[in-house]
Amino acid sequence: MKLKSYRKELYFNIPSRRGLVNITPQVQQAIRDSGIKEGLVLINAMNITASVFINDDESGLHQDFETWLEGLAPEKPYSRYHHNGFEDNADAHLKRSVMGRETVVAVTDGKLDFGTWEQIFYYEFDGKRQKHVLIKIIGE
């Protein structure tokens, strides 16, 4: 048995400060493109102010994430954060720390091996510029 690996990057330019994108279809397409039938897929945000995570694709829950994260680390006033002497994105760094950098999913029979309702999301906390996500698939 010889393991194969496949690498792909997704690029985003979210027009607002924060935004949530379901990237499940792009990850599944990368698995198809890789030809890997059994293995693991790593999906990680390659920028320190964005996150990749798994949850339900339900609009009320998405708004709950936004409200909860803004309560934990409000964007403004910018002066509340020591980091914001040079930049204005300290809240984005903190939100990323809570939501996480990456997720790993099993690949079975060439498909994401998900539980009920699970989907993969990219969550931008400091948008208005290009960012990217790495997809790395290892298996056979």
Secondary structure, DSSP 8 states (H G I E B T S, - for coil): ---EEEEEEEEE--SSSSEEEE-HHHHHHHHHHHT--SEEEEEEESSTTEEEEEEE--HHHHHHHHHHHHHHS-S--GGG-GGGGT-S-HHHHHHHHHH-SEEEEEEETTEE---TTEEEEEEESS-SS-EEEEEEEEE-
